[in-house]
Amino acid sequence: MTHPSKDVSDMTGAHAAGVDVLHKIGWPIDSGFADMDEEFWRFTTGHLFGQVWARPGLSLRDRALVTLSVLLAVDADRGSMNHIRYAHNLGITEEEMRELILQVGYYAGWPKGAHAMARFTNILNDPDSGWAKKAAAAKANAGAAE
């Protein structure tokens, strides 16, 4: 769906930087949510990813850990889904995710930690997630090394 207010200049500058960040963190360029408004996602790509995530000073991995912590602390169900789903692309391990959830849960409250762990477990068990594919590859490699 396109909107009459669509600005064609958004394909340069901040938007291009945002697309570059999305590639680096292994996210889909279209948000991955079929019901996401195209104009809203284009704005998010340019401003959030192109102007905030692209800043120097923190690595993308550090930004992901900070973002995950905040999203889990405020129990942002939808907001956390892609951050959880693609964290492994930045080298965040399953053990680190579990520790992050445990840490956030104690500061933000047990129910928020429980919700976060449930979301993470669902994503871990999704055969289409990168987490499941990474675990299957590690298991296959371990079997081949024996």
DSSP file (Angstrom, degrees, kcal/mol; ACC not computed):
  #  RESIDUE AA STRUCTURE BP1 BP2  ACC     N-H-->O    O-->H-N    N-H-->O    O-->H-N    TCO  KAPPA ALPHA  PHI   PSI    X-CA   Y-CA   Z-CA
    1    1 A M              0   0    0      0, 0.0     2,-0.3     0, 0.0    38,-0.3   0.000 360.0 360.0 360.0 128.8    0.0    0.0    0.0
    2    2 A T        -     0   0    0     36,-0.1    35,-0.0    35,-0.1    36,-0.0  -0.771 360.0-142.4-109.1 158.0    1.4    3.4   -0.9
    3    3 A H    >   -     0   0    0     -2,-0.3     3,-2.0     1,-0.1     0, 0.0  -0.893  20.8-123.5-119.4 148.1    0.4    6.7    0.4
    4    4 A P  T 3  S+     0   0    0      0, 0.0    -1,-0.1     0, 0.0    -2,-0.0   0.765 110.7  62.3 -60.7 -23.6    0.1   10.1   -1.4
    5    5 A S  T 3  S+     0   0    0      2,-0.1    -3,-0.0    -3,-0.0     0, 0.0   0.450  72.9 136.7 -82.0   2.3    2.6   11.6    1.1
    6    6 A K    <   -     0   0    0     -3,-2.0     2,-0.7     1,-0.1     3,-0.0  -0.261  46.4-147.9 -55.2 126.6    5.3    9.2    0.0
    7    7 A D    >   -     0   0    0      1,-0.1     3,-1.7     2,-0.0    -1,-0.1  -0.877   6.9-159.7-101.3 114.8    8.6   11.1   -0.4
    8    8 A V  G >  S+     0   0    0     -2,-0.7     3,-1.2     1,-0.3    -1,-0.1   0.708  86.9  71.0 -68.7 -17.9   10.8    9.6   -3.2
    9    9 A S  G >  S+     0   0    0      1,-0.3     3,-1.6     2,-0.1    -1,-0.3   0.650  75.9  82.8 -71.9 -12.5   13.8   11.3   -1.7
   10   10 A D  G <  S+     0   0    0     -3,-1.7    -1,-0.3     1,-0.3    -2,-0.1   0.553  72.5  77.1 -70.5  -3.5   13.7    8.8    1.2
   11   11 A M  G <  S+     0   0    0     -3,-1.2    -1,-0.3     4,-0.1     2,-0.2   0.452  95.4  54.2 -83.1   0.4   15.6    6.3   -1.0
   12   12 A T  S X  S+     0   0    0     -3,-1.6     3,-1.5     3,-0.1     4,-0.2  -0.715 103.1   5.6-121.6 175.4   18.8    8.2   -0.3
   13   13 A G  T 3> S+     0   0    0      1,-0.3     4,-2.3    -2,-0.2     5,-0.2  -0.286 130.0  14.6  60.1-118.7   20.7    9.3    2.7
   14   14 A A  H 3> S+     0   0    0      1,-0.2     4,-2.5     2,-0.2    -1,-0.3   0.862 128.6  53.5 -61.9 -38.2   19.2    8.1    6.0
   15   15 A H  H <> S+     0   0    0     -3,-1.5     4,-2.5     2,-0.2    -1,-0.2   0.931 109.8  47.7 -64.3 -43.7   17.0    5.5    4.2
   16   16 A A  H  > S+     0   0    0      1,-0.2     4,-2.1     2,-0.2    -2,-0.2   0.899 111.9  50.5 -62.9 -40.0   20.0    4.0    2.4
   17   17 A A  H  X S+     0   0    0     -4,-2.3     4,-2.2     2,-0.2    -1,-0.2   0.895 110.2  51.0 -63.9 -39.0   21.9    3.9    5.7
   18   18 A G  H  X S+     0   0    0     -4,-2.5     4,-2.6     2,-0.2    -2,-0.2   0.906 108.5  50.0 -64.5 -42.5   19.0    2.2    7.3
   19   19 A V  H  X S+     0   0    0     -4,-2.5     4,-2.3     1,-0.2    -1,-0.2   0.897 109.7  52.6 -62.0 -39.6   18.8   -0.4    4.6
   20   20 A D  H  X S+     0   0    0     -4,-2.1     4,-2.3     2,-0.2    -2,-0.2   0.916 109.7  48.0 -62.1 -43.8   22.5   -1.0    5.1
   21   21 A V  H  X S+     0   0    0     -4,-2.2     4,-2.3     2,-0.2     5,-0.2   0.930 109.5  53.1 -62.4 -45.3   22.0   -1.5    8.9
   22   22 A L  H  X>S+     0   0    0     -4,-2.6     5,-2.4     1,-0.2     4,-0.6   0.902 109.8  48.7 -58.1 -41.4   19.1   -3.9    8.2
   23   23 A H  H ><5S+     0   0    0     -4,-2.3     3,-0.9     1,-0.2    -1,-0.2   0.933 111.0  50.6 -61.3 -45.3   21.4   -5.9    5.9
   24   24 A K  H 3<5S+     0   0    0     -4,-2.3    -2,-0.2     1,-0.3    -1,-0.2   0.835 113.1  44.3 -64.9 -33.7   24.2   -6.0    8.5
   25   25 A I  H 3<5S-     0   0    0     -4,-2.3    -1,-0.3    -5,-0.1    64,-0.2   0.453 113.7-117.4 -92.9   0.5   21.9   -7.2   11.3
   26   26 A G  T <<5 +     0   0    0     -3,-0.9    -3,-0.2    -4,-0.6    -4,-0.1   0.777  62.4 145.7  75.8  27.6   20.2   -9.8    9.0
   27   27 A W      < -     0   0    0     -5,-2.4    -1,-0.2    -6,-0.2     2,-0.2  -0.615  56.6 -99.7 -93.4 155.8   16.7   -8.4    9.1
   28   28 A P    >   -     0   0    0      0, 0.0     3,-1.3     0, 0.0    -1,-0.1  -0.529  25.3-134.4 -69.5 141.8   14.2   -8.4    6.3
   29   29 A I  T 3  S+     0   0    0      1,-0.3    16,-0.1    -2,-0.2    -7,-0.1   0.756 104.9  56.5 -69.3 -23.7   14.1   -5.1    4.4
   30   30 A D  T 3  S-     0   0    0      1,-0.0     3,-0.4    12,-0.0    -1,-0.3   0.243 119.3-106.7 -93.9  13.8   10.3   -5.2    4.5
   31   31 A S    <   -     0   0    0     -3,-1.3    -2,-0.1     1,-0.2     3,-0.1  -0.024  39.8-108.5  86.9 -25.6   10.1   -5.6    8.3
   32   32 A G  S    S+     0   0    0      1,-0.2     2,-0.6    -5,-0.1    -1,-0.2   0.411  90.8 108.5  83.3  -3.6    9.1   -9.2    8.2
   33   33 A F    >   -     0   0    0     -3,-0.4     3,-1.8     1,-0.1    -1,-0.2  -0.937  58.5-155.6-110.3 117.1    5.5   -8.4    9.3
   34   34 A A  T 3  S+     0   0    0     -2,-0.6    -1,-0.1     1,-0.3    -2,-0.0   0.794  94.5  51.1 -60.8 -29.0    2.9   -8.8    6.5
   35   35 A D  T 3  S+     0   0    0     -3,-0.1     2,-0.3     2,-0.1    -1,-0.3   0.309  80.3 121.4 -94.9  10.6    0.6   -6.3    8.2
   36   36 A M  S <  S-     0   0    0     -3,-1.8     2,-0.2    -6,-0.2    -4,-0.1  -0.577  70.8-114.8 -75.9 132.0    3.2   -3.5    8.7
   37   37 A D     >  -     0   0    0     -2,-0.3     4,-2.4     1,-0.1     5,-0.2  -0.494  19.8-138.3 -65.3 128.4    2.2   -0.3    7.0
   38   38 A E  H  > S+     0   0    0    -37,-0.3     4,-2.3    -2,-0.2     5,-0.2   0.885 101.0  47.7 -59.8 -43.7    4.7    0.4    4.2
   39   39 A E  H  > S+     0   0    0    -38,-0.3     4,-2.2     2,-0.2    -1,-0.2   0.902 111.5  50.8 -67.1 -40.6    5.1    4.1    4.9
   40   40 A F  H  > S+     0   0    0      1,-0.2     4,-2.4     2,-0.2    -2,-0.2   0.911 112.2  47.2 -62.2 -42.6    5.5    3.5    8.6
   41   41 A W  H  X S+     0   0    0     -4,-2.4     4,-2.9     2,-0.2    -2,-0.2   0.887 110.0  52.3 -68.3 -38.0    8.3    0.9    7.9
   42   42 A R  H  X S+     0   0    0     -4,-2.3     4,-2.2     2,-0.2     5,-0.2   0.912 111.2  47.9 -62.8 -41.5   10.0    3.2    5.4
   43   43 A F  H  X S+     0   0    0     -4,-2.2     4,-2.8     2,-0.2     5,-0.4   0.925 112.9  48.5 -62.5 -45.5   10.0    6.0    8.1
   44   44 A T  H  X>S+     0   0    0     -4,-2.4     5,-1.8     1,-0.2     4,-1.2   0.906 109.9  52.4 -61.5 -43.3   11.4    3.5   10.7
   45   45 A T  I  <>S+     0   0    0     -4,-2.9     5,-1.5     3,-0.2    -1,-0.2   0.937 116.2  38.8 -59.5 -48.2   14.1    2.3    8.3
   46   46 A G  I  <5S+     0   0    0     -4,-2.2    -2,-0.2     3,-0.2    -1,-0.2   0.921 127.4  30.2 -70.6 -45.1   15.3    5.8    7.6
   47   47 A H  I  X>S+     0   0    0     -4,-2.8     4,-1.1    -5,-0.2     5,-0.8   0.962 127.9  31.6 -85.1 -54.5   15.0    7.4   11.0
   48   48 A L  I  X>S+     0   0    0     -4,-1.2     5,-2.6    -5,-0.4     4,-1.1   0.977 134.4  25.3 -70.6 -54.5   15.5    4.6   13.5
   49   49 A F  I  4XS+     0   0    0     -5,-1.8     5,-0.6     3,-0.2    -3,-0.2   0.870 128.2  43.9 -80.4 -35.9   17.9    2.4   11.6
   50   50 A G  I  4<S+     0   0    0     -5,-1.5    -3,-0.2    -6,-0.4    -1,-0.2   0.768 128.9  23.4 -80.9 -26.4   19.5    5.0    9.4
   51   51 A Q  I  <5S+     0   0    0     -4,-1.1    -3,-0.2    -6,-0.1    -2,-0.2   0.719 134.0  27.4-112.2 -28.5   20.0    7.8   12.0
   52   52 A V  I ><<S+     0   0    0     -4,-1.1     3,-1.4    -5,-0.8    -3,-0.2   0.880 125.0  39.5 -98.3 -57.2   20.1    6.0   15.3
   53   53 A W  I 3 <S+     0   0    0     -5,-2.6    -4,-0.2     1,-0.3    -3,-0.2   0.792 113.8  56.8 -65.2 -26.7   21.4    2.5   14.7
   54   54 A A  T 3 <S+     0   0    0     -5,-0.6    -1,-0.3    -6,-0.3    -2,-0.1   0.518  82.7 112.7 -83.7  -4.6   23.9    3.8   12.1
   55   55 A R    <   -     0   0    0     -3,-1.4     3,-0.5     1,-0.1     2,-0.1  -0.306  69.8-118.1 -65.8 150.3   25.6    6.2   14.6
   56   56 A P  S    S+     0   0    0      0, 0.0    -1,-0.1     0, 0.0     3,-0.1  -0.375  85.4  68.2 -76.3 167.4   29.2    5.5   15.6
   57   57 A G  S    S+     0   0    0     -2,-0.1     2,-0.4     1,-0.0    -2,-0.0  -0.084  95.5  49.6 114.9 -34.8   29.9    4.9   19.3
   58   58 A L  S    S-     0   0    0     -3,-0.5     2,-0.1    -5,-0.1    -1,-0.0  -0.990  81.1-119.8-132.2 144.3   28.3    1.5   19.8
   59   59 A S     >  -     0   0    0     -2,-0.4     4,-2.5     1,-0.1     5,-0.2  -0.351  31.2-110.3 -72.0 163.3   28.6   -1.6   17.8
   60   60 A L  H  > S+     0   0    0      1,-0.2     4,-2.3     2,-0.2     5,-0.1   0.877 121.6  54.5 -61.6 -36.4   25.5   -3.1   16.2
   61   61 A R  H  > S+     0   0    0      2,-0.2     4,-2.2     1,-0.2    -1,-0.2   0.925 108.8  47.2 -63.1 -44.7   25.8   -6.0   18.7
   62   62 A D  H  > S+     0   0    0      1,-0.2     4,-2.4     2,-0.2    -2,-0.2   0.911 111.4  51.1 -63.2 -42.1   25.8   -3.5   21.6
   63   63 A R  H  X S+     0   0    0     -4,-2.5     4,-2.8     1,-0.2    -1,-0.2   0.893 109.0  51.8 -61.9 -39.1   22.9   -1.6   20.2
   64   64 A A  H  X S+     0   0    0     -4,-2.3     4,-3.0     2,-0.2    -2,-0.2   0.915 109.9  48.5 -64.2 -42.5   21.0   -4.9   19.9
   65   65 A L  H  X S+     0   0    0     -4,-2.2     4,-2.2     2,-0.2    -2,-0.2   0.911 113.9  46.1 -64.6 -42.1   21.6   -5.8   23.5
   66   66 A V  H  X S+     0   0    0     -4,-2.4     4,-2.2     2,-0.2    -2,-0.2   0.940 114.9  47.3 -63.5 -47.1   20.5   -2.4   24.7
   67   67 A T  H  X S+     0   0    0     -4,-2.8     4,-2.9     1,-0.2     5,-0.3   0.925 111.5  50.1 -62.9 -46.2   17.4   -2.5   22.6
   68   68 A L  H  X S+     0   0    0     -4,-3.0     4,-2.7     1,-0.2     5,-0.3   0.922 109.5  52.4 -57.8 -44.3   16.5   -6.0   23.6
   69   69 A S  H  X S+     0   0    0     -4,-2.2     4,-2.1    -5,-0.2    -2,-0.2   0.923 113.2  43.1 -58.8 -45.9   16.9   -5.0   27.3
   70   70 A V  H  X S+     0   0    0     -4,-2.2     4,-2.0     2,-0.2    -2,-0.2   0.941 114.5  49.0 -67.6 -47.1   14.6   -2.1   26.9
   71   71 A L  H  <>S+     0   0    0     -4,-2.9     5,-2.9     1,-0.2    -2,-0.2   0.889 114.5  45.6 -62.0 -39.1   12.0   -3.9   24.8
   72   72 A L  H ><5S+     0   0    0     -4,-2.7     3,-0.9    -5,-0.3    -1,-0.2   0.875 109.8  55.4 -71.0 -36.2   11.9   -6.8   27.3
   73   73 A A  H 3<5S+     0   0    0     -4,-2.1    -2,-0.2    -5,-0.3    -1,-0.2   0.846 112.9  41.1 -65.2 -33.8   11.7   -4.5   30.3
   74   74 A V  T 3<5S-     0   0    0     -4,-2.0    -1,-0.3    -5,-0.1    -2,-0.2   0.379 112.2-121.9 -94.7   5.2    8.6   -2.7   28.9
   75   75 A D  T < 5 +     0   0    0     -3,-0.9     2,-1.5     1,-0.2    -3,-0.2   0.881  42.3 177.2  58.6  43.2    7.2   -6.1   27.8
   76   76 A A     >< -     0   0    0     -5,-2.9     4,-2.0     1,-0.2    -1,-0.2  -0.619   4.8-177.0 -80.6  89.7    7.0   -4.9   24.1
   77   77 A D  H  > S+     0   0    0     -2,-1.5     4,-0.8     1,-0.2     3,-0.4   0.958  79.4  30.6 -54.5 -63.6    5.7   -8.2   22.6
   78   78 A R  H >> S+     0   0    0      1,-0.2     3,-0.8     2,-0.2     4,-0.6   0.905 117.8  57.1 -66.4 -41.9    5.6   -7.2   19.0
   79   79 A G  H 34 S+     0   0    0      1,-0.2     4,-0.5     2,-0.1    -1,-0.2   0.796 108.7  46.9 -61.2 -28.9    8.5   -4.8   19.3
   80   80 A S  H 3X S+     0   0    0     -4,-2.0     4,-2.8    -3,-0.4     5,-0.3   0.671  89.1  85.7 -87.7 -16.0   10.8   -7.5   20.6
   81   81 A M  H <X S+     0   0    0     -4,-0.8     4,-3.1    -3,-0.8     5,-0.2   0.917  95.0  37.6 -57.8 -53.2   10.0  -10.2   18.1
   82   82 A N  H  X S+     0   0    0     -4,-0.6     4,-2.3     2,-0.2    -1,-0.2   0.881 115.5  55.4 -67.0 -35.5   12.5   -9.3   15.3
   83   83 A H  H  > S+     0   0    0     -4,-0.5     4,-0.5     2,-0.2    -2,-0.2   0.907 115.0  39.0 -64.4 -39.8   15.1   -8.3   17.8
   84   84 A I  H >< S+     0   0    0     -4,-2.8     3,-0.9     2,-0.2     4,-0.4   0.938 115.0  53.6 -70.2 -47.6   14.9  -11.7   19.5
   85   85 A R  H 3< S+     0   0    0     -4,-3.1    45,-0.4    -5,-0.3    46,-0.3   0.836 120.0  30.4 -58.5 -36.9   14.5  -13.6   16.1
   86   86 A Y  H >< S+     0   0    0     -4,-2.3     3,-1.7    -5,-0.2     4,-0.4   0.330  84.5 104.4-110.4   7.5   17.6  -12.1   14.5
   87   87 A A  G X<>S+     0   0    0     -3,-0.9     3,-1.9    -4,-0.5     5,-1.5   0.843  74.6  65.2 -58.5 -33.6   19.9  -11.5   17.6
   88   88 A H  G > 5S+     0   0    0     -4,-0.4     3,-1.7     1,-0.3    -1,-0.3   0.765  87.4  70.0 -62.0 -24.1   22.0  -14.5   16.6
   89   89 A N  G < 5S+     0   0    0     -3,-1.7    -1,-0.3     1,-0.3    -2,-0.2   0.731  99.3  49.3 -65.1 -20.1   23.0  -12.7   13.4
   90   90 A L  G < 5S-     0   0    0     -3,-1.9    -1,-0.3    -4,-0.4    -2,-0.2   0.211 128.3 -96.9-102.9  13.3   25.1  -10.3   15.6
   91   91 A G  T < 5S+     0   0    0     -3,-1.7     2,-0.5     1,-0.3    -3,-0.2   0.568  73.2 149.2  85.5   8.8   26.8  -13.2   17.5
   92   92 A I      < -     0   0    0     -5,-1.5    -1,-0.3     4,-0.1    -2,-0.1  -0.665  37.7-144.0 -77.2 123.6   24.4  -13.1   20.5
   93   93 A T     >  -     0   0    0     -2,-0.5     4,-2.4    -3,-0.1     5,-0.2  -0.348  21.3-110.3 -88.3 166.8   24.3  -16.7   21.7
   94   94 A E  H  > S+     0   0    0      1,-0.2     4,-2.3     2,-0.2     5,-0.2   0.910 121.2  51.7 -59.7 -42.8   21.4  -18.7   23.2
   95   95 A E  H  > S+     0   0    0      1,-0.2     4,-2.2     2,-0.2    -1,-0.2   0.907 109.2  49.7 -62.0 -42.3   23.1  -18.6   26.6
   96   96 A E  H  > S+     0   0    0      2,-0.2     4,-2.7     1,-0.2    -1,-0.2   0.897 109.6  51.5 -64.6 -39.9   23.6  -14.8   26.3
   97   97 A M  H  X S+     0   0    0     -4,-2.4     4,-2.6     2,-0.2    -2,-0.2   0.927 110.1  49.0 -61.9 -44.1   19.9  -14.3   25.4
   98   98 A R  H  X S+     0   0    0     -4,-2.3     4,-2.3     1,-0.2    -2,-0.2   0.904 113.0  47.4 -62.7 -40.7   18.8  -16.4   28.4
   99   99 A E  H  X S+     0   0    0     -4,-2.2     4,-2.8     2,-0.2    -2,-0.2   0.899 111.0  51.2 -66.8 -40.8   21.1  -14.4   30.7
  100  100 A L  H  X S+     0   0    0     -4,-2.7     4,-2.8     2,-0.2     5,-0.3   0.932 111.7  47.3 -61.2 -45.5   19.8  -11.1   29.3
  101  101 A I  H  X S+     0   0    0     -4,-2.6     4,-2.7     2,-0.2    -2,-0.2   0.911 112.7  49.2 -63.7 -42.4   16.2  -12.2   29.9
  102  102 A L  H  X S+     0   0    0     -4,-2.3     4,-1.7    -5,-0.2    -2,-0.2   0.935 113.4  46.4 -61.1 -47.1   17.0  -13.4   33.4
  103  103 A Q  H  X S+     0   0    0     -4,-2.8     4,-1.4     1,-0.2    -2,-0.2   0.938 115.6  44.6 -61.7 -49.2   18.8  -10.1   34.2
  104  104 A V  H  X S+     0   0    0     -4,-2.8     4,-3.5     1,-0.2     5,-0.4   0.901 109.0  58.4 -63.3 -40.7   16.0   -7.9   32.8
  105  105 A G  H  X S+     0   0    0     -4,-2.7     4,-1.7    -5,-0.3     8,-0.3   0.862 104.8  49.6 -59.7 -37.1   13.4  -10.1   34.5
  106  106 A Y  H  < S+     0   0    0     -4,-1.7    -1,-0.2    -3,-0.2    -2,-0.2   0.852 119.3  36.9 -72.1 -33.1   14.8   -9.4   37.9
  107  107 A Y  H  < S+     0   0    0     -4,-1.4    -2,-0.2    -3,-0.2    -1,-0.2   0.847 126.6  35.5 -85.5 -35.4   14.9   -5.6   37.4
  108  108 A A  H  < S-     0   0    0     -4,-3.5    -3,-0.2     1,-0.2    -2,-0.2   0.671 123.3 -83.3 -94.3 -18.9   11.7   -5.2   35.3
  109  109 A G     X  -     0   0    0     -4,-1.7     4,-1.9    -5,-0.4     3,-0.5  -0.137  32.1 -95.7 122.4 141.4    9.6   -7.8   37.1
  110  110 A W  H  > S+     0   0    0      1,-0.2     4,-3.0     2,-0.2     5,-0.2   0.877 118.0  56.0 -55.8 -45.3    9.1  -11.6   36.9
  111  111 A P  H  > S+     0   0    0      0, 0.0     4,-2.5     0, 0.0    -1,-0.2   0.893 108.5  48.7 -58.1 -37.7    6.0  -11.5   34.6
  112  112 A K  H  > S+     0   0    0     -3,-0.5     4,-2.3     2,-0.2    -2,-0.2   0.906 112.2  48.5 -67.3 -40.4    8.0   -9.5   32.0
  113  113 A G  H  X S+     0   0    0     -4,-1.9     4,-2.6    -8,-0.3    -1,-0.2   0.905 111.5  50.1 -63.5 -41.3   10.9  -12.0   32.2
  114  114 A A  H  X S+     0   0    0     -4,-3.0     4,-2.2     2,-0.2    -2,-0.2   0.906 110.7  49.0 -64.6 -41.7    8.5  -14.9   31.9
  115  115 A H  H  X S+     0   0    0     -4,-2.5     4,-2.3    -5,-0.2    -1,-0.2   0.918 112.4  49.0 -62.2 -42.7    6.9  -13.3   28.8
  116  116 A A  H  X S+     0   0    0     -4,-2.3     4,-2.7     2,-0.2    -2,-0.2   0.914 111.0  48.9 -64.0 -43.5   10.3  -12.7   27.3
  117  117 A M  H  X S+     0   0    0     -4,-2.6     4,-2.8     1,-0.2    -1,-0.2   0.887 110.3  51.9 -65.6 -37.5   11.4  -16.3   27.9
  118  118 A A  H  X S+     0   0    0     -4,-2.2     4,-2.4     2,-0.2    -1,-0.2   0.921 111.1  47.2 -63.5 -43.4    8.2  -17.6   26.4
  119  119 A R  H  X S+     0   0    0     -4,-2.3     4,-2.2     2,-0.2    -2,-0.2   0.932 113.9  47.8 -62.9 -44.6    8.8  -15.5   23.2
  120  120 A F  H  X S+     0   0    0     -4,-2.7     4,-2.9     1,-0.2    -2,-0.2   0.921 111.5  49.9 -62.7 -44.1   12.4  -16.6   23.0
  121  121 A T  H  X S+     0   0    0     -4,-2.8     4,-2.1     2,-0.2    -1,-0.2   0.902 109.9  51.1 -62.0 -41.7   11.5  -20.3   23.5
  122  122 A N  H  X S+     0   0    0     -4,-2.4     4,-0.5     2,-0.2    -1,-0.2   0.913 113.0  45.3 -61.1 -42.7    8.8  -20.0   20.8
  123  123 A I  H >< S+     0   0    0     -4,-2.2     3,-0.9     1,-0.2     9,-0.4   0.909 110.7  53.6 -69.0 -41.3   11.4  -18.5   18.4
  124  124 A L  H 3< S+     0   0    0     -4,-2.9    -1,-0.2     1,-0.2    -2,-0.2   0.886 112.1  45.7 -57.8 -38.9   14.0  -21.1   19.4
  125  125 A N  H 3< S+     0   0    0     -4,-2.1    -1,-0.2    -5,-0.2    -2,-0.2   0.498  85.3 105.7 -86.4  -4.3   11.5  -23.9   18.6
  126  126 A D    X<  -     0   0    0     -3,-0.9     3,-2.2    -4,-0.5     6,-0.5  -0.679  64.9-149.1 -76.6 115.5   10.4  -22.3   15.3
  127  127 A P  T 3  S+     0   0    0      0, 0.0    -1,-0.2     0, 0.0    -4,-0.0   0.713  95.5  55.6 -62.1 -18.6   12.0  -24.5   12.6
  128  128 A D  T 3  S+     0   0    0      4,-0.1     2,-0.1     5,-0.0    -2,-0.1   0.517  87.1 102.2 -89.5  -5.1   12.2  -21.5   10.3
  129  129 A S  S <> S-     0   0    0     -3,-2.2     4,-2.0    -6,-0.2     5,-0.2  -0.450  79.3-125.3 -79.3 153.4   14.1  -19.3   12.7
  130  130 A G  H  > S+     0   0    0    -45,-0.4     4,-2.5     1,-0.2     5,-0.2   0.798 110.5  61.5 -63.6 -28.8   17.8  -18.8   12.4
  131  131 A W  H  > S+     0   0    0    -46,-0.3     4,-2.3     2,-0.2    -1,-0.2   0.946 106.6  43.9 -62.7 -48.0   18.2  -20.0   16.0
  132  132 A A  H  > S+     0   0    0     -6,-0.5     4,-2.3    -9,-0.4    -2,-0.2   0.897 114.6  49.4 -65.3 -40.9   16.8  -23.5   15.1
  133  133 A K  H  X S+     0   0    0     -4,-2.0     4,-2.2     2,-0.2    -1,-0.2   0.896 111.2  49.6 -65.4 -40.0   18.8  -23.6   11.9
  134  134 A K  H  X S+     0   0    0     -4,-2.5     4,-2.2     2,-0.2    -2,-0.2   0.904 111.7  48.7 -65.4 -41.4   22.0  -22.7   13.7
  135  135 A A  H  X S+     0   0    0     -4,-2.3     4,-2.3     2,-0.2    -2,-0.2   0.895 111.4  49.8 -65.5 -40.5   21.4  -25.4   16.4
  136  136 A A  H  X S+     0   0    0     -4,-2.3     4,-2.4     2,-0.2    -2,-0.2   0.900 111.4  48.8 -65.1 -40.9   20.7  -28.0   13.7
  137  137 A A  H  X S+     0   0    0     -4,-2.2     4,-2.5     2,-0.2    -2,-0.2   0.900 111.3  49.6 -65.8 -40.3   23.9  -27.1   11.9
  138  138 A A  H  X S+     0   0    0     -4,-2.2     4,-2.3     2,-0.2    -2,-0.2   0.897 111.4  49.3 -64.6 -40.1   25.9  -27.3   15.2
  139  139 A K  H  X S+     0   0    0     -4,-2.3     4,-2.2     2,-0.2    -2,-0.2   0.912 111.7  48.6 -65.5 -42.1   24.4  -30.7   16.0
  140  140 A A  H  X S+     0   0    0     -4,-2.4     4,-2.0     1,-0.2    -2,-0.2   0.903 112.0  49.0 -64.0 -41.3   25.3  -32.0   12.4
  141  141 A N  H  X S+     0   0    0     -4,-2.5     4,-1.5     2,-0.2    -1,-0.2   0.884 110.0  51.2 -65.7 -38.4   28.8  -30.6   12.7
  142  142 A A  H  X S+     0   0    0     -4,-2.3     4,-0.7     1,-0.2    -2,-0.2   0.898 110.9  48.8 -65.8 -39.6   29.3  -32.3   16.1
  143  143 A G  H  < S+     0   0    0     -4,-2.2     3,-0.4     1,-0.2    -2,-0.2   0.864 110.3  50.7 -66.9 -36.1   28.0  -35.6   14.7
  144  144 A A  H  < S+     0   0    0     -4,-2.0    -1,-0.2     1,-0.2    -2,-0.2   0.794 106.2  55.9 -71.3 -28.7   30.4  -35.4   11.8
  145  145 A A  H  <        0   0    0     -4,-1.5    -1,-0.2     1,-0.2    -2,-0.2   0.680 360.0 360.0 -78.9 -16.6   33.4  -34.7   14.1
  146  146 A E     <        0   0    0     -4,-0.7    -1,-0.2    -3,-0.4    -2,-0.1   0.489 360.0 360.0 -77.3 360.0   32.8  -37.9   16.1
